């Protein structure tokens, strides 16, 4: 088990229900069977330093997670193709 930080920037115009479902599915993928969520911070909508895909603001979320490296690698691949995620950063601490 490794410790990971995951910071996401989502599209700001997502409905609350859709955003919550997306964040839940992402955290479940990363935690997997044996992992655990240590901390979840939802920072809300904030201005971006530069436009990303014609968006000037984004919804920020930060997670601290204990997970298996295989689960983290699978999540990395799925985040790359997710349309509602503007940017993400997944690092092992």
Secondary structure by P-SEA (a helix, b strand, c coil): cccbbbbbbccccccaaaaaaaaaaaaaaaacccccccccccccbbbbccccccccbbbbbbbbbbbcaaaaaaaaaaaaacccccbbbbbcc
